[in-house]
Amino acid sequence: MSDTSGLITPALVDLHLAPEDRSEALRALAQRLVAEGRVTDLDGFLADVAAREAQAPTGMGDGIGIPHCRSPHVTQPSLAFGRSARGVDFDAPDGRPADLIFLIAAPAGADDTHLQILAALARRLMDPAFTGALRDAESPNAVAARINGEEEPAAAPETATPGGGLRLVAVTSCPTGIAHTYMAAKALELAAARAGAQIQVETQGSAGTTPLAPETIAAADAVIFAHDVEVRDRARFAGKPTVDVGVKAAVNRADDLISRAARLVTETGSGARAAAAPVAAPSAPAGEHWAQRLRTYLMTGVSYMIPFVAAGGLLIALAFAIGGYQIASAPSVLGHFEWTSSHSWAAMLFQTGKASFGFLVPILSGYIAWAIADRAALAAGIAGGAVSVAVGAGFLGGIVSGLIAGFLVLWMIRWNVPQAIKGIMPVVVIPLLSVGVVGFLMFVVAGSPIASAMHGLTDWLNGLSGSNAILLGILLGAMMAFDMGGPLNKVAYTFAAGALTAAGTTPDSGSLKVMAAVMAAGMTPPLGMALATVVRRGLFTAEERENGKAAWVLGASFITEGAIPFAAADPLRVIPANIVGSMTAGGLVMAFGSTLRAPHGGIWVLPLIGSPLLYLLAVAAGTAVTMAVVVVLKGMRKPAAPAAPGSPVAGPELVAA
């Protein structure tokens, strides 16, 4: 019996799935999961599915759709299966509607066993014999037996052509690590078999990773990276011809990737017989613009920095809540800690949070460099960030030092050095030279001008008052709402978080006002969309109304991305509404003088907000403005023209004006 046993029962199979609308089809399948006790909250689960659908399409092509998510409303790993005669559109790359729909439900805290079950299923979906058997099945019992591995279809004979003994290795990964990671791996394995090549795939997914053996990598002629997240330990594949693509390219064009790898081996004349270099330069995906790569580098640094900001900021905020703002001048808790004293506990929280903040700029700088040149650049990036702190250059200096370190090391690892030196390049030569050069540049050349700019910026922020502060709040609000989690949003957030680290200990610091304005502006877009789906339900599709339920919680928690599904469906109306609403919230917060020491948390850190009632009023006003603008703009849409007689499509659907 396969390790997918128990994933599905006949009651979870619908061989005559009627709805053609995606959201209604998903609801029909989810209702079966609820009826079987595998999902506890239908609407909550559907909201989690919709959030996953908003990240990237789940149509795989060849008539297969694999909507999936992890959700706290799932009691055990489960699958609901639907077969649709007309097909349901899941935005597959080949444009073909899905007639086989696999709704995969994983518990939020799924352990390795659960995730391995889902990984096994994902691999089997790439087998034409398996999907063909499901299309031909005549009963729910037969479908459940196939999926659970109780009745295996006959394997289709492989048609291999001579491939010259090509030996390949590959790494696949996707953001959720549930489906695409393993489907891509299986697709590559099948394509390699057809080409007469050998391949071993490392799946860096949620079911755990078994790294490829060093000898396997050394023997490989070429490498295929099919990934949507950074490949772990990329330096292991040094010196190998590399095909670098997104994970879906492997799912949909595996044969082409195998052919590309073979051509690279032929063109370079290298591979298994070439000695592996000690470090490897990351290669950007083909055709990616330099601005996109720069955004990726900066966002990588910010993503690794945020946990330090969140931990440090919340600890400091709690310390102030317990011991007051004077706790900042308390002596070190080393040798002065009293177990029964709230003052000691507050001092410990403050000093721990301050220590966390001390890592913020070095981590930002280090992981910007890591994103550019992988692990070899980490030391220079972190050291450059530490120097930025020492000279007072702050987070702006950290960005500069990270970029310098990354590109410097990227250049160094491409040096053609004697074989005798290659072995010590990554552990001695590159760290020594790169740290020395970055330190020199930050201490002597770039650090002082950046520090002067940072001091001026901090003084300006702390001195903001009246209309200038309001204008800053309006500008930051527009940036937070424009791309909802994209580069402008992250620039505004990083600006506020960086200012927060330089905030004084007085509750009316301008830096604290900036953080409050940014969080309020980030809460407004999902809250406004959620309110609009309640006030004017008829202007939104059933799927958008489901997204609206989740948007309440996402907005209240300061997760601006909760508005993305609405913007993706109707950007010309939703984005302007979001911008106007967030500008309102940001400007009002600055006008009211509300402050915030916590860098995240939404309403859950309300006790840590200065003038909390006025802050809530600003958020409510921004939410109402967002709702009003989007309702007006959507209400101006013209109804679709009546379909011509005999047309297969007719009805009162709305179309974009």
C-alpha positions as CSV (number, residue, x, y, z in Angstrom):
1,M,0.0,0.0,0.0
2,S,1.3,3.5,-0.9
3,D,2.1,6.1,1.7
4,T,-0.9,8.1,0.4
5,S,-3.2,5.5,2.1
6,G,-6.1,7.2,4.0
7,L,-5.7,10.5,2.2
8,I,-9.1,10.2,0.5
9,T,-12.4,8.3,1.0
10,P,-15.1,7.6,-1.6
11,A,-17.2,10.3,0.1
12,L,-14.6,12.9,-0.8
13,V,-14.9,12.1,-4.6
14,D,-17.2,13.9,-6.9
15,L,-17.2,12.4,-10.4
16,H,-19.7,14.9,-11.8
17,L,-18.5,18.2,-10.4
18,A,-21.1,20.7,-11.8
19,P,-19.8,24.3,-11.0
20,E,-17.6,25.8,-13.7
21,D,-16.8,28.8,-11.5
22,R,-13.6,28.2,-9.6
23,S,-14.8,29.4,-6.2
24,E,-18.0,27.5,-6.4
25,A,-16.2,24.3,-7.4
26,L,-13.8,24.7,-4.5
27,R,-16.7,25.3,-2.1
28,A,-18.4,22.1,-3.4
29,L,-15.3,20.0,-2.7
30,A,-14.6,21.7,0.6
31,Q,-18.1,20.9,1.8
32,R,-17.3,17.2,1.4
33,L,-14.2,17.7,3.6
34,V,-16.5,19.4,6.2
35,A,-19.0,16.6,6.0
36,E,-16.3,14.0,6.7
37,G,-15.0,15.9,9.7
38,R,-11.7,16.7,8.0
39,V,-12.3,20.5,8.0
40,T,-13.9,22.3,11.0
41,D,-14.7,25.7,9.5
42,L,-15.8,25.9,5.8
43,D,-15.5,29.6,5.3
44,G,-12.2,29.8,7.2
45,F,-10.7,27.0,5.2
46,L,-11.9,28.5,1.9
47,A,-10.3,31.8,2.9
48,D,-7.0,30.0,3.3
49,V,-7.4,28.3,-0.1
50,A,-8.2,31.7,-1.7
51,A,-5.1,33.3,-0.1
52,R,-2.9,30.5,-1.6
53,E,-4.6,30.9,-5.0
54,A,-3.8,34.6,-4.9
55,Q,-0.1,33.9,-4.6
56,A,0.2,32.0,-7.8
57,P,-2.0,29.9,-10.2
58,T,-2.5,26.3,-9.2
59,G,-3.4,25.1,-12.7
60,M,-0.7,22.7,-13.8
61,G,-1.7,22.2,-17.4
62,D,-2.9,19.0,-19.1
63,G,-6.2,19.4,-17.4
64,I,-5.0,19.2,-13.8
65,G,-5.7,21.7,-11.0
66,I,-4.2,21.3,-7.6
67,P,-5.6,24.0,-5.3
68,H,-4.0,23.5,-1.9
69,C,-3.1,25.2,1.4
70,R,-2.2,24.6,5.0
71,S,-4.9,25.7,7.3
72,P,-5.6,25.5,11.1
73,H,-9.1,24.4,10.2
74,V,-7.9,21.0,8.8
75,T,-7.9,18.1,11.2
76,Q,-5.8,15.6,9.1
77,P,-4.1,15.6,5.7
78,S,-6.9,15.1,3.2
79,L,-7.8,15.3,-0.5
80,A,-11.1,16.0,-2.1
81,F,-11.2,15.0,-5.8
82,G,-13.5,16.4,-8.5
83,R,-13.9,15.4,-12.1
84,S,-15.5,18.1,-14.3
85,A,-17.0,17.5,-17.7
86,R,-16.6,21.1,-18.9
87,G,-13.5,21.9,-16.8
88,V,-12.7,24.6,-14.3
89,D,-10.3,27.4,-15.1
90,F,-7.3,27.4,-12.7
91,D,-5.1,29.7,-14.9
92,A,-3.0,26.8,-16.3
93,P,-0.1,27.9,-18.5
94,D,-1.5,26.0,-21.4
95,G,-4.9,27.7,-21.0
96,R,-6.7,24.3,-20.6
97,P,-9.4,24.1,-18.0
98,A,-8.9,21.5,-15.4
99,D,-11.1,18.4,-15.6
100,L,-9.2,16.7,-12.7
101,I,-9.2,18.9,-9.6
102,F,-7.3,17.8,-6.5
103,L,-8.1,20.0,-3.4
104,I,-5.3,19.2,-1.0
105,A,-5.8,20.2,2.6
106,A,-2.9,20.1,5.0
107,P,-3.0,20.9,8.8
108,A,-1.3,24.1,9.7
109,G,1.1,22.1,12.0
110,A,1.5,19.2,9.7
111,D,4.4,16.9,10.7
112,D,6.9,15.3,8.3
113,T,4.6,12.2,7.9
114,H,1.7,14.3,6.7
115,L,3.8,16.3,4.4
116,Q,5.4,13.2,2.9
117,I,1.9,11.9,2.1
118,L,1.2,15.1,0.1
119,A,4.6,15.0,-1.6
120,A,4.0,11.4,-2.7
121,L,0.7,12.4,-4.3
122,A,2.2,15.4,-6.0
123,R,4.8,13.1,-7.7
124,R,2.1,10.7,-8.9
125,L,0.2,13.5,-10.5
126,M,3.0,13.8,-13.1
127,D,2.5,10.1,-14.2
128,P,0.2,10.0,-17.2
129,A,-0.9,6.5,-16.4
130,F,-2.1,7.6,-12.9
131,T,-4.1,10.6,-14.2
132,G,-5.4,8.5,-17.1
133,A,-6.8,5.9,-14.7
134,L,-8.6,8.7,-12.8
135,R,-10.2,10.0,-16.0
136,D,-11.4,6.5,-16.8
137,A,-12.6,5.5,-13.3
138,E,-16.3,4.7,-13.1
139,S,-16.9,5.0,-9.4
140,P,-15.7,7.0,-6.3
141,N,-14.5,3.8,-4.8
142,A,-12.2,3.2,-7.8
143,V,-10.8,6.8,-7.6
144,A,-10.2,6.5,-3.8
145,A,-8.4,3.2,-4.3
146,R,-6.2,4.6,-7.0
147,I,-5.2,7.7,-5.0
148,N,-4.7,5.7,-1.8
149,G,-2.4,3.3,-3.7
150,E,-4.6,0.3,-3.2
151,E,-5.0,-0.3,-6.9
152,E,-2.1,0.9,-9.1
153,P,-2.6,1.5,-12.8
154,A,-0.3,-0.4,-15.2
155,A,2.8,1.6,-15.8
156,A,3.2,3.1,-19.3
157,P,6.3,1.8,-21.1
158,E,9.1,4.3,-21.1
159,T,10.4,5.4,-24.5
160,A,14.0,6.3,-24.0
161,T,16.4,7.6,-26.6
162,P,20.1,7.3,-26.3
163,G,21.3,10.2,-24.2
164,G,25.1,9.6,-24.1
165,G,25.0,8.7,-20.5
166,L,24.2,12.3,-19.4
167,R,24.3,12.6,-15.6
168,L,22.3,15.4,-14.1
169,V,21.4,16.7,-10.6
170,A,18.6,19.0,-9.8
171,V,17.1,21.0,-7.0
172,T,13.4,21.9,-6.9
173,S,11.6,24.2,-4.4
174,C,8.5,26.4,-4.1
175,P,7.2,28.8,-1.5
176,T,4.8,26.4,0.2
177,G,6.8,23.3,-0.4
178,I,3.7,21.1,-0.7
179,A,2.9,20.4,-4.4
180,H,5.0,22.1,-7.0
181,T,8.3,21.1,-5.4
182,Y,7.6,17.4,-5.8
183,M,5.7,17.6,-9.1
184,A,8.7,19.4,-10.6
185,A,11.0,16.7,-9.3
186,K,8.8,13.9,-10.8
187,A,8.5,15.7,-14.1
188,L,12.3,16.0,-14.4
189,E,12.8,12.3,-13.5
190,L,10.3,11.3,-16.2
191,A,11.8,13.6,-18.8
192,A,15.3,12.4,-18.0
193,A,14.2,8.8,-18.5
194,R,12.7,9.7,-21.9
195,A,16.0,11.2,-22.9
196,G,18.1,8.3,-21.7
197,A,19.8,10.5,-19.0
198,Q,20.3,9.9,-15.3
199,I,19.1,12.4,-12.8
200,Q,18.9,12.7,-9.0
201,V,16.7,15.5,-7.6
202,E,16.9,17.2,-4.2
203,T,13.5,18.4,-3.2
204,Q,13.8,21.4,-0.8
205,G,10.2,21.1,0.4
206,S,8.2,21.0,3.5
207,A,8.5,17.2,3.8
208,G,12.1,17.6,4.7
209,T,15.2,17.6,2.5
210,T,17.7,14.9,1.9
211,P,20.8,16.6,0.4
212,L,22.4,15.2,-2.6
213,A,25.6,13.3,-1.8
214,P,28.8,15.2,-2.6
215,E,30.0,12.4,-4.8
216,T,26.7,12.5,-6.8
217,I,27.2,16.3,-7.4
218,A,30.8,15.8,-8.3
219,A,29.9,13.1,-10.9
220,A,27.1,15.2,-12.5
221,D,27.6,16.8,-15.9
222,A,25.1,19.7,-15.3
223,V,22.7,21.1,-12.7
224,I,19.1,22.1,-13.0
225,F,17.7,24.6,-10.5
226,A,13.8,24.8,-10.7
227,H,13.0,27.1,-7.8
228,D,10.9,30.0,-6.6
229,V,12.8,30.4,-3.3
230,E,16.6,30.6,-2.8
231,V,18.4,27.3,-3.3
232,R,20.0,26.2,0.0
233,D,23.8,25.6,-0.1
234,R,24.1,26.6,-3.7
235,A,27.9,26.7,-3.5
236,R,27.9,22.8,-3.5
237,F,27.2,23.0,-7.3
238,A,30.2,25.1,-8.1
239,G,31.7,24.8,-11.6
240,K,28.8,23.0,-13.1
241,P,26.8,24.1,-16.2
242,T,23.5,25.3,-14.7
243,V,20.0,25.7,-16.0
244,D,18.2,28.1,-13.6
245,V,14.4,28.5,-13.9
246,G,11.2,28.8,-11.9
247,V,9.7,25.7,-10.5
248,K,6.7,25.7,-12.9
249,A,9.1,25.5,-15.9
250,A,10.1,22.1,-14.7
251,V,6.5,21.0,-14.2
252,N,5.5,22.2,-17.7
253,R,8.7,22.0,-19.8
254,A,10.8,19.3,-18.2
255,D,11.9,17.9,-21.6
256,D,13.1,21.3,-22.7
257,L,15.2,21.7,-19.5
258,I,16.9,18.3,-20.0
259,S,17.7,19.3,-23.5
260,R,19.1,22.7,-22.4
261,A,21.3,21.0,-19.8
262,A,22.6,18.6,-22.5
263,R,23.4,21.6,-24.8
264,L,25.2,23.4,-22.0
265,V,27.4,20.3,-21.4
266,T,28.2,20.1,-25.1
267,E,29.0,23.8,-25.4
268,T,31.1,24.1,-22.3
269,G,32.8,20.7,-22.6
270,S,32.8,20.6,-18.8
271,G,30.7,18.8,-16.1
272,A,31.7,15.7,-14.2
273,R,35.2,15.7,-15.4
274,A,35.9,19.3,-14.4
275,A,37.1,19.8,-10.9
276,A,34.5,21.6,-8.8
277,A,35.4,25.1,-7.7
278,P,35.1,25.9,-4.0
279,V,32.5,28.6,-4.5
280,A,30.0,29.4,-7.1
281,A,28.5,32.6,-8.4
282,P,24.8,32.6,-8.3
283,S,23.2,33.1,-11.7
284,A,20.2,35.3,-12.3
285,P,17.2,33.8,-14.1
286,A,17.5,34.5,-17.8
287,G,16.0,37.8,-19.0
288,E,15.6,39.2,-15.5
289,H,16.0,43.0,-15.5
290,W,18.7,44.5,-13.2
291,A,16.1,46.4,-11.3
292,Q,14.2,43.2,-10.5
293,R,17.4,41.6,-9.3
294,L,18.2,44.7,-7.1
295,R,14.7,44.5,-5.6
296,T,15.3,40.8,-4.9
297,Y,18.6,41.5,-3.1
298,L,17.0,44.3,-1.0
299,M,13.9,42.3,-0.2
300,T,16.1,39.3,0.9
301,G,17.9,41.5,3.4
302,V,14.7,43.0,4.7
303,S,13.0,39.6,5.1
304,Y,15.9,38.3,7.3
305,M,16.0,41.6,9.2
306,I,12.3,41.8,10.1
307,P,12.4,39.0,12.8
308,F,15.1,41.0,14.7
309,V,13.0,44.2,14.3
310,A,9.9,42.5,15.5
311,A,11.5,40.7,18.5
312,G,13.5,43.7,19.6
313,G,10.7,46.2,19.1
314,L,8.1,44.2,20.9
315,L,10.4,43.4,23.8
316,I,11.3,47.1,24.2
317,A,7.6,48.1,23.9
318,L,6.8,45.6,26.7
319,A,9.6,46.9,28.8
320,F,8.2,50.4,28.5
321,A,4.7,49.2,29.3
322,I,5.9,47.5,32.5
323,G,8.6,49.9,33.7
324,G,8.0,53.2,31.9
325,Y,10.2,55.1,29.5
326,Q,12.8,55.6,32.3
327,I,13.7,51.9,32.0
328,A,16.0,52.9,29.2
329,S,18.5,54.3,31.7
330,A,18.4,51.2,34.1
331,P,21.7,49.6,34.9
332,S,22.7,46.3,33.3
333,V,20.7,43.4,34.7
334,L,24.0,41.5,35.1
335,G,24.4,41.5,38.9
336,H,21.3,43.7,39.4
337,F,18.5,41.3,38.6
338,E,15.8,40.7,41.3
339,W,13.3,37.9,40.6
340,T,10.4,39.6,42.4
341,S,11.0,43.1,41.0
342,S,9.0,44.2,38.0
343,H,11.6,46.9,37.4
344,S,14.2,44.2,36.9
345,W,12.0,42.2,34.5
346,A,11.4,45.4,32.5
347,A,15.1,46.2,32.4
348,M,15.8,42.7,31.2
349,L,13.2,42.9,28.4
350,F,14.6,46.3,27.4
351,Q,18.2,45.2,27.3
352,T,17.4,42.0,25.4
353,G,15.3,43.9,22.9
354,K,18.1,46.5,22.5
355,A,20.6,43.6,21.9
356,S,18.3,42.3,19.2
357,F,18.2,45.7,17.6
358,G,22.0,45.7,17.6
359,F,21.9,42.8,15.0
360,L,19.4,44.6,12.7
361,V,21.8,46.4,10.4
362,P,24.5,43.7,10.2
363,I,21.8,41.1,9.3
364,L,20.3,43.4,6.7
365,S,23.7,44.0,5.2
366,G,24.8,40.4,5.4
367,Y,21.8,38.9,3.7
368,I,21.8,41.5,0.9
369,A,25.3,40.4,0.2
370,W,24.3,36.7,0.5
371,A,21.5,37.2,-2.0
372,I,24.0,38.6,-4.5
373,A,26.9,36.2,-4.0
374,D,25.7,33.4,-1.7
375,R,27.5,32.2,1.4
376,A,30.9,33.6,0.4
377,A,29.7,37.2,0.8
378,L,28.0,36.7,4.2
379,A,31.1,37.6,6.3
380,A,31.8,40.8,4.4
381,G,28.2,41.9,4.5
382,I,27.8,41.4,8.2
383,A,31.1,43.1,9.0
384,G,30.1,46.0,6.7
385,G,26.8,46.3,8.6
386,A,28.6,46.3,11.9
387,V,30.9,49.1,10.7
388,S,27.8,51.0,9.5
389,V,26.5,50.9,13.1
390,A,29.9,51.9,14.5
391,V,30.1,55.0,12.3
392,G,26.4,56.0,12.7
393,A,25.4,55.2,9.1
394,G,22.4,53.2,10.2
395,F,20.2,51.1,7.9
396,L,21.1,53.2,4.9
397,G,24.8,52.3,5.5
398,G,23.7,48.7,5.9
399,I,22.1,48.7,2.5
400,V,25.2,50.3,0.9
401,S,27.6,47.9,2.7
402,G,25.6,44.9,1.7
403,L,25.6,45.9,-2.0
404,I,29.3,46.6,-1.9
405,A,30.1,43.3,-0.2
406,G,27.9,41.3,-2.5
407,F,29.2,42.6,-5.8
408,L,32.8,42.6,-4.5
409,V,32.6,38.9,-3.6
410,L,30.7,38.1,-6.8
411,W,33.6,39.5,-8.7
412,M,36.2,37.8,-6.6
413,I,34.7,34.3,-6.9
414,R,35.1,34.6,-10.6
415,W,38.8,35.0,-10.4
416,N,40.8,32.4,-12.3
417,V,43.3,31.5,-9.6
418,P,45.9,28.7,-9.5
419,Q,44.6,25.3,-8.5
420,A,46.7,25.3,-5.3
421,I,44.9,28.4,-4.1
422,K,41.3,27.4,-5.0
423,G,40.9,25.3,-1.8
424,I,41.5,28.2,0.5
425,M,39.6,30.9,-1.5
426,P,36.3,30.5,0.3
427,V,37.7,30.2,3.9
428,V,40.7,32.5,3.8
429,V,41.3,34.6,0.8
430,I,37.7,35.9,0.0
431,P,36.8,36.6,3.6
432,L,40.1,38.3,4.3
433,L,40.1,40.6,1.3
434,S,36.4,41.3,1.2
435,V,36.0,42.2,4.9
436,G,39.1,44.4,4.7
437,V,38.0,46.2,1.6
438,V,34.4,46.7,2.8
439,G,35.7,47.9,6.2
440,F,38.0,50.4,4.5
441,L,35.2,51.7,2.3
442,M,32.7,52.1,5.1
443,F,35.1,53.6,7.6
444,V,37.0,55.9,5.3
445,V,34.9,56.6,2.2
446,A,31.2,56.0,2.4
447,G,30.4,55.8,6.1
448,S,30.8,59.5,7.1
449,P,28.6,61.0,4.4
450,I,25.9,58.4,5.0
451,A,26.1,59.0,8.8
452,S,25.6,62.7,8.2
453,A,22.6,62.0,6.1
454,M,21.2,59.6,8.8
455,H,21.8,62.2,11.6
456,G,20.0,64.8,9.6
457,L,17.1,62.5,8.8
458,T,16.8,61.5,12.5
459,D,16.8,65.2,13.6
460,W,14.2,66.1,11.0
461,L,12.0,63.2,12.0
462,N,12.2,64.1,15.7
463,G,11.5,67.7,14.9
464,L,8.5,67.1,12.7
465,S,5.4,69.1,13.6
466,G,2.3,70.5,11.9
467,S,1.8,70.2,8.2
468,N,5.2,68.7,7.5
469,A,4.5,65.7,9.6
470,I,1.1,65.3,8.0
471,L,2.6,65.4,4.5
472,L,5.1,62.7,5.5
473,G,2.3,60.6,6.8
474,I,0.4,61.0,3.6
475,L,3.4,60.1,1.5
476,L,4.2,57.0,3.5
477,G,0.6,56.0,3.4
478,A,0.6,56.1,-0.4
479,M,3.7,54.0,-0.5
480,M,2.3,51.4,1.8
481,A,-0.8,50.9,-0.3
482,F,0.5,51.2,-3.8
483,D,1.9,47.7,-4.1
484,M,0.7,46.0,-0.9
485,G,3.8,44.2,0.2
486,G,5.9,45.0,-2.9
487,P,9.1,47.2,-3.1
488,L,7.5,50.6,-2.3
489,N,5.6,49.1,0.6
490,K,8.9,47.5,2.0
491,V,10.8,50.8,1.4
492,A,8.3,52.6,3.6
493,Y,8.3,49.9,6.2
494,T,12.1,49.7,6.3
495,F,12.3,53.5,6.6
496,A,10.0,53.4,9.6
497,A,11.7,50.4,11.2
498,G,15.1,52.0,10.7
499,A,13.9,55.2,12.2
500,L,12.4,53.2,15.1
501,T,15.9,51.9,16.1
502,A,17.1,55.5,16.4
503,A,14.1,56.7,18.4
504,G,14.6,58.5,21.6
505,T,13.2,57.4,24.9
506,T,10.5,60.1,24.9
507,P,7.0,59.0,23.9
508,D,6.5,61.9,21.5
509,S,9.5,61.1,19.3
510,G,9.0,61.8,15.6
511,S,10.4,58.3,14.8
512,L,7.6,56.7,16.9
513,K,5.0,58.7,15.0
514,V,6.4,57.5,11.7
515,M,6.1,53.9,12.8
516,A,2.5,54.5,13.9
517,A,1.6,56.1,10.6
518,V,3.1,53.3,8.6
519,M,1.3,50.6,10.5
520,A,-2.0,52.3,10.3
521,A,-1.6,52.9,6.5
522,G,-0.7,49.2,6.1
523,M,-3.8,48.0,8.0
524,T,-6.2,50.1,5.9
525,P,-6.3,48.4,2.5
526,P,-7.5,44.9,3.6
527,L,-9.9,46.4,6.1
528,G,-11.3,48.7,3.5
529,M,-11.8,45.8,1.1
530,A,-13.4,43.7,3.8
531,L,-15.8,46.4,4.7
532,A,-16.7,47.0,1.0
533,T,-17.7,43.3,0.6
534,V,-20.1,43.7,3.4
535,V,-21.6,47.1,2.4
536,R,-22.0,46.3,-1.3
537,R,-21.9,42.6,-1.7
538,G,-23.3,42.7,-5.2
539,L,-20.1,44.5,-6.5
540,F,-17.9,41.5,-5.6
541,T,-17.8,37.9,-6.8
542,A,-18.4,35.0,-4.4
543,E,-14.7,34.4,-4.2
544,E,-13.9,38.0,-3.3
545,R,-16.6,37.9,-0.6
546,E,-14.8,34.9,0.8
547,N,-11.5,36.7,0.7
548,G,-13.2,39.6,2.5
549,K,-13.7,37.4,5.5
550,A,-10.0,36.7,5.8
551,A,-9.1,40.3,5.0
552,W,-10.7,41.4,8.4
553,V,-8.1,39.4,10.3
554,L,-5.2,40.2,8.0
555,G,-5.9,43.9,8.1
556,A,-6.3,44.0,11.8
557,S,-2.9,42.1,12.1
558,F,-1.1,44.6,9.8
559,I,-0.8,42.2,6.8
560,T,-1.3,44.5,3.9
561,E,-1.1,41.6,1.5
562,G,-4.6,40.7,2.4
563,A,-5.8,43.2,-0.2
564,I,-3.8,41.6,-3.0
565,P,-6.6,39.3,-4.3
566,F,-8.9,42.3,-4.7
567,A,-6.2,44.3,-6.5
568,A,-5.3,41.4,-8.8
569,A,-8.9,41.1,-9.9
570,D,-9.6,44.8,-10.4
571,P,-6.4,46.9,-10.1
572,L,-7.6,50.1,-11.8
573,R,-10.3,50.5,-9.1
574,V,-8.9,48.8,-6.0
575,I,-5.3,50.3,-6.0
576,P,-6.5,54.0,-6.2
577,A,-9.0,53.3,-3.4
578,N,-6.3,51.7,-1.3
579,I,-3.9,54.6,-1.8
580,V,-6.5,57.3,-0.9
581,G,-7.5,55.4,2.2
582,S,-4.0,54.8,3.4
583,M,-3.0,58.4,2.8
584,T,-6.0,59.4,5.0
585,A,-4.9,57.0,7.8
586,G,-1.2,58.0,7.6
587,G,-1.9,61.7,7.6
588,L,-4.4,61.5,10.5
589,V,-2.0,59.5,12.6
590,M,0.7,62.1,12.2
591,A,-1.9,64.9,12.8
592,F,-3.1,63.2,16.0
593,G,0.5,62.5,17.2
594,S,0.0,58.8,17.9
595,T,3.2,56.9,18.6
596,L,4.2,53.3,18.3
597,R,7.3,51.4,19.5
598,A,6.3,48.0,18.3
599,P,7.2,47.5,14.6
600,H,4.4,45.1,13.9
601,G,1.2,43.6,15.4
602,G,-1.7,45.7,14.3
603,I,-4.5,46.0,16.9
604,W,-2.8,43.3,19.0
605,V,-0.3,45.8,20.2
606,L,-2.9,48.5,21.0
607,P,-1.8,48.9,24.6
608,L,1.6,49.9,23.3
609,I,0.3,52.7,21.1
610,G,0.3,56.3,22.2
611,S,-3.1,58.0,22.0
612,P,-4.7,54.6,21.1
613,L,-8.3,55.9,20.6
614,L,-7.2,58.6,18.1
615,Y,-5.1,55.9,16.4
616,L,-8.1,53.7,16.0
617,L,-10.1,56.7,14.7
618,A,-7.4,57.2,12.0
619,V,-7.5,53.6,11.0
620,A,-11.3,53.6,10.9
621,A,-11.4,56.8,8.8
622,G,-8.9,55.3,6.3
623,T,-10.9,52.1,6.1
624,A,-14.1,54.0,5.5
625,V,-12.5,56.2,2.8
626,T,-11.1,53.0,1.1
627,M,-14.5,51.4,1.1
628,A,-16.3,54.5,-0.2
629,V,-13.9,55.1,-3.1
630,V,-13.8,51.4,-4.2
631,V,-17.7,51.2,-4.0
632,V,-18.0,54.4,-6.1
633,L,-15.5,53.3,-8.7
634,K,-16.9,49.8,-9.0
635,G,-20.4,51.2,-9.1
636,M,-19.4,53.2,-12.2
637,R,-18.8,50.0,-14.2
638,K,-21.1,49.4,-17.1
639,P,-23.0,46.2,-17.3
640,A,-21.8,43.8,-20.0
641,A,-23.7,44.1,-23.3
642,P,-26.4,41.4,-23.8
643,A,-25.0,38.4,-25.6
644,A,-26.1,38.0,-29.2
645,P,-28.8,35.4,-29.8
646,G,-27.4,32.0,-29.8
647,S,-24.3,33.1,-27.9
648,P,-23.3,30.6,-25.2
649,V,-22.6,33.4,-22.7
650,A,-25.2,35.8,-21.4
651,G,-26.1,37.3,-18.1
652,P,-25.6,40.4,-15.9
653,E,-21.9,40.0,-15.2
654,L,-20.0,43.2,-14.8
655,V,-16.9,44.0,-16.9
656,A,-14.2,46.6,-16.4
657,A,-15.1,49.9,-18.0
